[in-house]
Amino acid sequence: MSQAVEYNYVVVGAGTAGSVLTARLSEDGGARVLLLEAGGPEVPEAMPTPPAWPRLLGTASDWGDRTTGQAPTGTPVSGNTNATLYGIAERAAGFVSRKGA
């Protein structure tokens, strides 16, 4: 059985804000900070290449989210890939601009 570990702070999300917040909190040498992020250490080949994001659809990196109906069509937009790797969400989403169909 593993031993319980206590932290002063738990930060959920290793994107830009979560990483900066964790860095700032850890500047206090007496604070124990845990940074949590979904996913694993493996980086799919398409992940670092923003134009290749469609290749991530339907993979383990795609959370399968759908939006609500979008004006003016009223239809949801699928294929909004959210990365499940450490700090990669901004890289995957920040370079992609899609207009609703």
N, C-alpha and C positions, 0 to 999 in steps of 0.2 A: 504494500500500500504506500502511496506517495505521501510525502509530508506537505501540509498546508503552508503556503507562502503568503505573507501579508504585504500589501502595497499601500503606499500613501495616496497614490493616484493611479487610476486606470483610464487610459485614453483609448477610445474605440474609433478606428479609422486612421490608416497611415497615409492618407493623402497629404496634400500640402499643409493644411491647417493642423491636422493631427500630428504630423512630424515636427512642425515648428513648436507646437505646444509641448510635445514630449521633450524636445531639446531644451526648451526654456525651463520646464519643471525639473529636469535632471541636472541643471546647473547647480542646484542645491545638493551638495554631496550627501546630505543626510536623508534625502527623499528617495524612496523606492518607487519607480515609475514602470508601469506595464503598458506597452503599446500593442493593441490587438488589431489584426487585419484578417479578412477572409482570404481563403486560398492557400496555395502552397508555394514552395520555392521554385517550381518549374515554370519557365517562361516559354509559352508557345512561340513558334517561329514568327507568326504574324503580329505578335503583341508590340514589338518596338517599332513597327512600320505603320504609321497612321493610315495610309491609303489601303492597307491590307485588312482593315477591321472587319469587312464582311466575311472573311474566312473564319472569324471567331464565332459567328452565329451558329448556334446549335452544338457548340463544344462545351467542355467543362468550364470555360471562362465566361460563358454567357448565362446570366441569371434568368433569362427568358422573360424579362419585364415587358409589359405592354402599357402604353399610356391610355388615358381616357380619350373619349372622342375629341377630335381636333377641329376647330373652326377653319374653313367653312365646310369641310366635308362631313364632319360628325363621325368619322371613322377613327379607330385607334391606330396608333403607329406602333408596329412591332419592330423588333431587331435593334432596340436601344441597348447595345452591349455594354454592360457594366463589368469592368475587370474584377477579377477575384485574386489579384496578386498584389503584393506589398507596394503601395504607393503608385500604382500604375493607372488608377482611375483618371487622373488628369491627363495623362499621356494618351489614353485611349479615347477619351471624350473631348479633350481640349482641341484636337485637330480636326474634328468632324463636325460639319454643319449640314444638317438635313432639314429640308422643308417637308411639311406634311403633304401626303399625296392628295 
